[in-house]
Amino acid sequence: MRVPTEMFDEILARVSQRITKQRNNYRRPIEPGMKLSIALRHLVSGSKYP
C-alpha cells in the first residue's frame, strides 16, 4: 500500500514536532520522515512485537 506524497507530507507536518529528538554528542537522531516511514510500514504490515 502506497501513501501519496502529498498525504505523507501532510502527516509529517502534523507529527514532526512530536517525533523529533534533540541532537546529542553520541549519535545523530533519526529524521522525522524516516521515523514516520518506519511507523507506517509497521502498522500496515500488521507486525507485532514478540
C-alpha distance matrix in Angstrom:
0.0 3.8 6.8 9.9 12.7 15.0 13.1 12.6 16.3 17.3 15.9 17.5 20.7 21.0 20.6 22.0 25.5 24.7 22.9 25.2 27.9 31.3 32.2 34.8 37.1 35.4 31.9 29.5 27.0 23.2 22.1 20.3 17.3 16.9 17.5 14.8 12.2 13.6 13.7 10.1 9.1 11.9 11.1 7.7 9.4 12.4 14.8 18.3 21.2 24.2
3.8 0.0 3.8 6.4 9.0 11.6 10.2 9.7 13.2 14.6 13.8 15.1 18.1 18.9 18.9 19.9 23.6 23.3 21.5 23.4 26.4 29.5 30.4 33.2 35.5 34.1 30.5 27.8 25.4 21.7 20.0 18.3 15.0 15.1 16.2 13.4 10.8 13.1 13.6 10.0 9.7 13.2 12.7 9.9 12.1 15.1 17.1 20.5 23.1 26.3
6.8 3.8 0.0 3.8 6.4 8.3 6.5 6.2 9.8 10.9 10.3 11.9 14.7 15.5 15.8 17.0 20.6 20.6 19.2 21.1 24.3 27.5 28.6 31.7 34.3 33.2 29.7 26.7 24.1 20.5 18.4 16.2 13.0 14.0 14.9 11.6 10.0 12.9 12.8 9.4 10.4 13.8 12.8 10.9 13.8 16.4 18.4 21.5 23.8 27.3
9.9 6.4 3.8 0.0 3.8 5.5 5.3 6.3 8.7 10.0 10.8 12.3 14.3 15.7 16.8 17.6 21.2 21.9 20.7 22.2 25.6 28.5 29.5 32.8 35.3 34.6 31.0 27.8 25.4 22.0 19.3 17.3 13.9 15.6 17.0 13.8 12.4 15.8 15.9 12.8 14.0 17.4 16.5 14.7 17.6 20.2 22.2 25.2 27.4 30.9
12.7 9.0 6.4 3.8 0.0 3.8 5.5 5.1 6.1 8.6 9.9 10.4 12.1 14.3 15.4 15.5 19.1 20.3 19.0 20.0 23.4 25.9 26.8 30.2 32.7 32.2 28.6 25.2 23.0 19.8 16.8 15.0 11.6 13.7 15.6 12.7 11.6 15.4 16.0 13.4 14.8 18.3 17.9 16.6 19.4 22.0 23.6 26.4 28.2 31.8
15.0 11.6 8.3 5.5 3.8 0.0 3.8 5.5 5.2 6.2 8.7 9.8 10.5 12.5 14.5 15.0 18.3 19.7 19.2 20.2 23.8 26.3 27.5 31.1 33.8 33.7 30.2 26.8 24.3 21.4 18.2 15.8 13.0 15.8 17.1 14.0 13.9 17.6 17.5 15.0 17.1 20.3 19.3 18.4 21.6 23.8 25.6 28.2 30.0 33.7
13.1 10.2 6.5 5.3 5.5 3.8 0.0 3.8 5.4 5.0 6.2 8.5 9.8 10.8 12.5 13.8 17.1 17.8 17.4 19.1 22.7 25.6 27.2 30.6 33.6 33.2 29.8 26.5 23.7 20.7 17.8 15.0 12.5 15.0 15.6 12.1 12.2 15.7 14.9 12.3 14.8 17.6 16.2 15.4 18.9 20.7 22.7 25.2 27.1 30.8
12.6 9.7 6.2 6.3 5.1 5.5 3.8 0.0 3.8 5.4 5.2 6.0 8.5 10.0 10.7 11.4 15.0 15.6 14.6 16.1 19.6 22.5 23.9 27.3 30.1 29.6 26.1 22.9 20.1 17.0 14.2 11.5 8.7 11.2 12.0 8.6 8.8 12.3 12.0 9.8 12.3 15.1 14.4 14.1 17.2 19.2 20.7 23.1 24.7 28.4
16.3 13.2 9.8 8.7 6.1 5.2 5.4 3.8 0.0 3.8 5.5 5.0 6.0 8.6 10.0 9.9 13.3 14.9 14.2 15.0 18.7 21.1 22.5 26.1 29.0 28.9 25.6 22.1 19.5 16.9 13.6 10.9 8.6 11.9 13.0 10.2 11.0 14.6 14.5 13.0 15.5 18.2 17.7 17.7 20.8 22.7 23.9 26.1 27.3 31.1
17.3 14.6 10.9 10.0 8.6 6.2 5.0 5.4 3.8 0.0 3.8 5.4 5.1 6.4 8.9 10.0 12.8 14.2 14.4 15.8 19.5 22.1 24.1 27.7 30.8 30.9 27.8 24.4 21.5 19.0 15.9 12.7 11.2 14.5 14.7 11.5 13.0 16.3 15.3 13.7 16.8 19.1 17.8 18.1 21.5 23.0 24.5 26.4 27.8 31.6
15.9 13.8 10.3 10.8 9.9 8.7 6.2 5.2 5.5 3.8 0.0 3.8 5.5 5.2 6.3 8.3 11.3 11.7 11.7 13.8 17.4 20.4 22.5 25.9 29.2 28.9 25.9 22.8 19.5 17.0 14.3 10.8 9.7 12.6 11.9 8.5 10.6 13.4 11.9 10.6 14.0 15.8 14.5 15.3 18.6 19.8 21.2 22.9 24.2 28.0
17.5 15.1 11.9 12.3 10.4 9.8 8.5 6.0 5.0 5.4 3.8 0.0 3.8 5.4 5.3 5.4 8.9 10.0 9.4 10.7 14.4 17.2 19.0 22.5 25.7 25.6 22.5 19.2 16.2 13.8 10.8 7.4 6.6 9.9 9.6 7.0 9.5 12.4 11.6 11.2 14.3 16.1 15.6 16.7 19.6 21.0 21.8 23.4 24.2 27.9
20.7 18.1 14.7 14.3 12.1 10.5 9.8 8.5 6.0 5.1 5.5 3.8 0.0 3.8 5.7 5.6 8.0 10.1 10.7 11.4 15.2 17.4 19.6 23.2 26.5 26.9 24.1 20.7 17.8 16.0 12.8 9.6 9.5 13.1 12.9 10.7 13.3 16.1 15.1 14.8 18.0 19.7 19.0 20.2 23.2 24.4 25.3 26.7 27.4 31.2
21.0 18.9 15.5 15.7 14.3 12.5 10.8 10.0 8.6 6.4 5.2 5.4 3.8 0.0 3.8 6.1 7.5 8.5 10.1 11.7 15.4 18.0 20.7 24.1 27.6 27.9 25.3 22.2 18.9 17.3 14.7 11.0 11.5 14.7 13.4 11.0 14.1 16.4 14.6 14.4 18.0 19.1 17.9 19.4 22.6 23.2 24.3 25.3 26.1 29.8
20.6 18.9 15.8 16.8 15.4 14.5 12.5 10.7 10.0 8.9 6.3 5.3 5.7 3.8 0.0 3.8 5.6 5.4 6.4 8.7 12.2 15.2 18.0 21.2 24.7 24.7 22.2 19.4 15.8 14.2 12.2 8.4 9.7 12.3 10.4 8.5 12.1 13.7 11.8 12.5 16.0 16.7 15.8 17.9 20.8 21.2 21.8 22.6 23.0 26.7
22.0 19.9 17.0 17.6 15.5 15.0 13.8 11.4 9.9 10.0 8.3 5.4 5.6 6.1 3.8 0.0 3.8 5.4 5.3 5.9 9.7 12.3 14.7 18.2 21.6 21.9 19.3 16.2 12.9 11.6 9.2 5.7 7.8 10.6 9.3 8.5 11.9 13.7 12.7 13.9 16.9 17.8 17.7 19.7 22.2 23.1 23.2 24.1 24.1 27.7
25.5 23.6 20.6 21.2 19.1 18.3 17.1 15.0 13.3 12.8 11.3 8.9 8.0 7.5 5.6 3.8 0.0 3.8 5.7 5.6 8.7 10.8 13.9 17.2 20.8 21.5 19.5 16.7 13.5 13.2 11.3 8.5 11.3 13.8 12.1 11.9 15.4 16.7 15.5 17.0 20.1 20.6 20.4 22.7 25.2 25.7 25.6 26.0 25.7 29.2
24.7 23.3 20.6 21.9 20.3 19.7 17.8 15.6 14.9 14.2 11.7 10.0 10.1 8.5 5.4 5.4 3.8 0.0 3.8 5.8 8.4 11.3 14.5 17.4 21.1 21.3 19.3 17.0 13.5 13.0 12.0 9.0 12.0 13.7 11.1 11.0 14.8 15.3 13.5 15.5 18.6 18.4 18.1 20.9 23.2 23.2 23.0 23.0 22.5 26.0
22.9 21.5 19.2 20.7 19.0 19.2 17.4 14.6 14.2 14.4 11.7 9.4 10.7 10.1 6.4 5.3 5.7 3.8 0.0 3.8 6.5 10.0 12.7 15.5 19.0 18.7 16.4 14.1 10.3 9.4 8.8 6.1 9.3 10.4 7.6 8.3 11.9 12.1 10.9 13.3 16.0 15.9 16.3 19.0 20.9 21.2 20.6 20.9 20.2 23.7
25.2 23.4 21.1 22.2 20.0 20.2 19.1 16.1 15.0 15.8 13.8 10.7 11.4 11.7 8.7 5.9 5.6 5.8 3.8 0.0 3.8 6.8 9.3 12.5 16.0 16.3 14.0 11.4 8.0 8.1 7.2 5.7 9.5 10.7 8.9 10.4 13.6 14.0 13.7 16.1 18.4 18.6 19.5 22.0 23.7 24.4 23.6 23.8 22.9 26.2
27.9 26.4 24.3 25.6 23.4 23.8 22.7 19.6 18.7 19.5 17.4 14.4 15.2 15.4 12.2 9.7 8.7 8.4 6.5 3.8 0.0 3.8 6.5 9.1 12.7 13.0 11.3 9.3 6.2 7.9 8.5 8.5 12.3 12.6 10.7 13.1 16.0 15.7 15.6 18.5 20.4 20.2 21.4 24.2 25.4 25.9 24.6 24.5 23.0 26.0
31.3 29.5 27.5 28.5 25.9 26.3 25.6 22.5 21.1 22.1 20.4 17.2 17.4 18.0 15.2 12.3 10.8 11.3 10.0 6.8 3.8 0.0 3.8 6.5 10.2 11.4 10.4 8.8 7.1 10.0 10.6 11.3 15.0 15.3 14.1 16.6 19.2 19.0 19.2 22.1 23.9 23.8 25.1 27.8 29.0 29.6 28.2 28.0 26.3 29.1
32.2 30.4 28.6 29.5 26.8 27.5 27.2 23.9 22.5 24.1 22.5 19.0 19.6 20.7 18.0 14.7 13.9 14.5 12.7 9.3 6.5 3.8 0.0 3.8 7.1 8.6 7.4 5.9 6.0 9.5 10.5 12.5 15.7 15.5 15.0 17.9 20.0 19.7 20.6 23.5 24.8 24.8 26.7 29.1 30.0 30.9 29.2 29.2 27.4 29.9
34.8 33.2 31.7 32.8 30.2 31.1 30.6 27.3 26.1 27.7 25.9 22.5 23.2 24.1 21.2 18.2 17.2 17.4 15.5 12.5 9.1 6.5 3.8 0.0 3.8 5.6 6.3 6.9 8.0 11.7 13.6 15.8 18.9 18.2 17.5 20.7 22.6 21.8 22.8 26.0 27.0 26.6 28.7 31.3 31.8 32.6 30.5 30.2 27.9 30.1
37.1 35.5 34.3 35.3 32.7 33.8 33.6 30.1 29.0 30.8 29.2 25.7 26.5 27.6 24.7 21.6 20.8 21.1 19.0 16.0 12.7 10.2 7.1 3.8 0.0 3.8 6.0 7.9 10.3 13.9 16.0 18.7 21.5 20.4 20.1 23.5 25.0 24.1 25.4 28.6 29.2 28.9 31.3 33.8 34.0 34.9 32.6 32.3 29.8 31.8
35.4 34.1 33.2 34.6 32.2 33.7 33.2 29.6 28.9 30.9 28.9 25.6 26.9 27.9 24.7 21.9 21.5 21.3 18.7 16.3 13.0 11.4 8.6 5.6 3.8 0.0 3.8 7.2 9.5 12.7 15.5 18.3 20.9 19.2 18.8 22.4 23.6 22.2 23.7 27.0 27.3 26.7 29.4 31.8 31.7 32.5 29.9 29.6 27.0 28.7
31.9 30.5 29.7 31.0 28.6 30.2 29.8 26.1 25.6 27.8 25.9 22.5 24.1 25.3 22.2 19.3 19.5 19.3 16.4 14.0 11.3 10.4 7.4 6.3 6.0 3.8 0.0 3.8 6.4 9.3 12.1 15.1 17.4 15.6 15.6 19.2 20.1 18.9 20.7 23.8 24.0 23.8 26.5 28.7 28.7 29.8 27.4 27.4 25.2 27.2
29.5 27.8 26.7 27.8 25.2 26.8 26.5 22.9 22.1 24.4 22.8 19.2 20.7 22.2 19.4 16.2 16.7 17.0 14.1 11.4 9.3 8.8 5.9 6.9 7.9 7.2 3.8 0.0 3.8 6.6 8.7 12.0 14.2 12.8 13.1 16.6 17.6 16.9 18.8 21.6 22.1 22.3 24.8 26.9 27.2 28.6 26.6 26.9 25.2 27.6
27.0 25.4 24.1 25.4 23.0 24.3 23.7 20.1 19.5 21.5 19.5 16.2 17.8 18.9 15.8 12.9 13.5 13.5 10.3 8.0 6.2 7.1 6.0 8.0 10.3 9.5 6.4 3.8 0.0 3.8 6.2 8.8 11.5 10.3 9.9 13.3 14.8 14.1 15.5 18.5 19.3 19.4 21.6 23.9 24.5 25.6 23.8 24.1 22.5 25.2
23.2 21.7 20.5 22.0 19.8 21.4 20.7 17.0 16.9 19.0 17.0 13.8 16.0 17.3 14.2 11.6 13.2 13.0 9.4 8.1 7.9 10.0 9.5 11.7 13.9 12.7 9.3 6.6 3.8 0.0 3.8 6.5 8.4 6.6 6.5 10.0 11.1 10.6 12.4 15.0 15.7 16.2 18.5 20.4 21.1 22.5 20.9 21.7 20.5 23.4
22.1 20.0 18.4 19.3 16.8 18.2 17.8 14.2 13.6 15.9 14.3 10.8 12.8 14.7 12.2 9.2 11.3 12.0 8.8 7.2 8.5 10.6 10.5 13.6 16.0 15.5 12.1 8.7 6.2 3.8 0.0 3.8 5.5 5.4 6.3 8.8 10.1 10.9 12.5 14.4 15.6 16.8 18.6 20.2 21.4 23.1 22.1 23.3 22.6 25.8
20.3 18.3 16.2 17.3 15.0 15.8 15.0 11.5 10.9 12.7 10.8 7.4 9.6 11.0 8.4 5.7 8.5 9.0 6.1 5.7 8.5 11.3 12.5 15.8 18.7 18.3 15.1 12.0 8.8 6.5 3.8 0.0 3.8 5.4 5.0 6.1 8.6 9.9 10.5 12.2 14.2 15.3 16.4 18.2 20.0 21.4 20.8 22.0 21.7 25.2
17.3 15.0 13.0 13.9 11.6 13.0 12.5 8.7 8.6 11.2 9.7 6.6 9.5 11.5 9.7 7.8 11.3 12.0 9.3 9.5 12.3 15.0 15.7 18.9 21.5 20.9 17.4 14.2 11.5 8.4 5.5 3.8 0.0 3.8 5.5 5.1 6.2 8.7 9.9 10.6 12.2 14.2 15.4 16.4 18.3 20.2 20.0 21.8 22.1 25.6
16.9 15.1 14.0 15.6 13.7 15.8 15.0 11.2 11.9 14.5 12.6 9.9 13.1 14.7 12.3 10.6 13.8 13.7 10.4 10.7 12.6 15.3 15.5 18.2 20.4 19.2 15.6 12.8 10.3 6.6 5.4 5.4 3.8 0.0 3.8 5.4 5.0 6.2 8.6 9.9 10.6 12.3 14.3 15.4 16.5 18.6 17.8 19.6 19.6 22.9
17.5 16.2 14.9 17.0 15.6 17.1 15.6 12.0 13.0 14.7 11.9 9.6 12.9 13.4 10.4 9.3 12.1 11.1 7.6 8.9 10.7 14.1 15.0 17.5 20.1 18.8 15.6 13.1 9.9 6.5 6.3 5.0 5.5 3.8 0.0 3.8 5.4 5.2 6.2 8.6 10.0 10.6 12.3 14.3 15.5 16.9 16.0 17.2 17.0 20.5
14.8 13.4 11.6 13.8 12.7 14.0 12.1 8.6 10.2 11.5 8.5 7.0 10.7 11.0 8.5 8.5 11.9 11.0 8.3 10.4 13.1 16.6 17.9 20.7 23.5 22.4 19.2 16.6 13.3 10.0 8.8 6.1 5.1 5.4 3.8 0.0 3.8 5.5 5.1 6.1 8.5 9.8 10.5 12.1 14.1 15.6 15.6 17.2 17.7 21.4
12.2 10.8 10.0 12.4 11.6 13.9 12.2 8.8 11.0 13.0 10.6 9.5 13.3 14.1 12.1 11.9 15.4 14.8 11.9 13.6 16.0 19.2 20.0 22.6 25.0 23.6 20.1 17.6 14.8 11.1 10.1 8.6 6.2 5.0 5.4 3.8 0.0 3.8 5.5 5.2 6.1 8.5 10.0 10.6 12.1 14.4 14.4 16.7 17.5 21.1
13.6 13.1 12.9 15.8 15.4 17.6 15.7 12.3 14.6 16.3 13.4 12.4 16.1 16.4 13.7 13.7 16.7 15.3 12.1 14.0 15.7 19.0 19.7 21.8 24.1 22.2 18.9 16.9 14.1 10.6 10.9 9.9 8.7 6.2 5.2 5.5 3.8 0.0 3.8 5.5 5.2 6.1 8.7 10.0 10.6 12.5 11.6 13.6 14.1 17.5
13.7 13.6 12.8 15.9 16.0 17.5 14.9 12.0 14.5 15.3 11.9 11.6 15.1 14.6 11.8 12.7 15.5 13.5 10.9 13.7 15.6 19.2 20.6 22.8 25.4 23.7 20.7 18.8 15.5 12.4 12.5 10.5 9.9 8.6 6.2 5.1 5.5 3.8 0.0 3.8 5.5 5.1 6.2 8.6 10.0 10.9 10.6 12.1 12.9 16.6
10.1 10.0 9.4 12.8 13.4 15.0 12.3 9.8 13.0 13.7 10.6 11.2 14.8 14.4 12.5 13.9 17.0 15.5 13.3 16.1 18.5 22.1 23.5 26.0 28.6 27.0 23.8 21.6 18.5 15.0 14.4 12.2 10.6 9.9 8.6 6.1 5.2 5.5 3.8 0.0 3.8 5.4 5.1 6.1 8.5 10.1 10.9 13.3 15.0 18.6
9.1 9.7 10.4 14.0 14.8 17.1 14.8 12.3 15.5 16.8 14.0 14.3 18.0 18.0 16.0 16.9 20.1 18.6 16.0 18.4 20.4 23.9 24.8 27.0 29.2 27.3 24.0 22.1 19.3 15.7 15.6 14.2 12.2 10.6 10.0 8.5 6.1 5.2 5.5 3.8 0.0 3.8 5.5 5.2 6.0 8.6 9.0 12.0 13.8 17.2
11.9 13.2 13.8 17.4 18.3 20.3 17.6 15.1 18.2 19.1 15.8 16.1 19.7 19.1 16.7 17.8 20.6 18.4 15.9 18.6 20.2 23.8 24.8 26.6 28.9 26.7 23.8 22.3 19.4 16.2 16.8 15.3 14.2 12.3 10.6 9.8 8.5 6.1 5.1 5.4 3.8 0.0 3.8 5.6 5.3 6.4 5.9 8.4 10.1 13.6
11.1 12.7 12.8 16.5 17.9 19.3 16.2 14.4 17.7 17.8 14.5 15.6 19.0 17.9 15.8 17.7 20.4 18.1 16.3 19.5 21.4 25.1 26.7 28.7 31.3 29.4 26.5 24.8 21.6 18.5 18.6 16.4 15.4 14.3 12.3 10.5 10.0 8.7 6.2 5.1 5.5 3.8 0.0 3.8 5.6 5.4 6.9 9.0 11.5 15.0
7.7 9.9 10.9 14.7 16.6 18.4 15.4 14.1 17.7 18.1 15.3 16.7 20.2 19.4 17.9 19.7 22.7 20.9 19.0 22.0 24.2 27.8 29.1 31.3 33.8 31.8 28.7 26.9 23.9 20.4 20.2 18.2 16.4 15.4 14.3 12.1 10.6 10.0 8.6 6.1 5.2 5.6 3.8 0.0 3.8 5.5 8.0 11.1 14.0 17.2
9.4 12.1 13.8 17.6 19.4 21.6 18.9 17.2 20.8 21.5 18.6 19.6 23.2 22.6 20.8 22.2 25.2 23.2 20.9 23.7 25.4 29.0 30.0 31.8 34.0 31.7 28.7 27.2 24.5 21.1 21.4 20.0 18.3 16.5 15.5 14.1 12.1 10.6 10.0 8.5 6.0 5.3 5.6 3.8 0.0 3.8 5.4 9.0 12.1 14.8
12.4 15.1 16.4 20.2 22.0 23.8 20.7 19.2 22.7 23.0 19.8 21.0 24.4 23.2 21.2 23.1 25.7 23.2 21.2 24.4 25.9 29.6 30.9 32.6 34.9 32.5 29.8 28.6 25.6 22.5 23.1 21.4 20.2 18.6 16.9 15.6 14.4 12.5 10.9 10.1 8.6 6.4 5.4 5.5 3.8 0.0 3.8 6.5 10.1 12.7
14.8 17.1 18.4 22.2 23.6 25.6 22.7 20.7 23.9 24.5 21.2 21.8 25.3 24.3 21.8 23.2 25.6 23.0 20.6 23.6 24.6 28.2 29.2 30.5 32.6 29.9 27.4 26.6 23.8 20.9 22.1 20.8 20.0 17.8 16.0 15.6 14.4 11.6 10.6 10.9 9.0 5.9 6.9 8.0 5.4 3.8 0.0 3.8 6.8 9.4
18.3 20.5 21.5 25.2 26.4 28.2 25.2 23.1 26.1 26.4 22.9 23.4 26.7 25.3 22.6 24.1 26.0 23.0 20.9 23.8 24.5 28.0 29.2 30.2 32.3 29.6 27.4 26.9 24.1 21.7 23.3 22.0 21.8 19.6 17.2 17.2 16.7 13.6 12.1 13.3 12.0 8.4 9.0 11.1 9.0 6.5 3.8 0.0 3.8 6.3
21.2 23.1 23.8 27.4 28.2 30.0 27.1 24.7 27.3 27.8 24.2 24.2 27.4 26.1 23.0 24.1 25.7 22.5 20.2 22.9 23.0 26.3 27.4 27.9 29.8 27.0 25.2 25.2 22.5 20.5 22.6 21.7 22.1 19.6 17.0 17.7 17.5 14.1 12.9 15.0 13.8 10.1 11.5 14.0 12.1 10.1 6.8 3.8 0.0 3.8
24.2 26.3 27.3 30.9 31.8 33.7 30.8 28.4 31.1 31.6 28.0 27.9 31.2 29.8 26.7 27.7 29.2 26.0 23.7 26.2 26.0 29.1 29.9 30.1 31.8 28.7 27.2 27.6 25.2 23.4 25.8 25.2 25.6 22.9 20.5 21.4 21.1 17.5 16.6 18.6 17.2 13.6 15.0 17.2 14.8 12.7 9.4 6.3 3.8 0.0
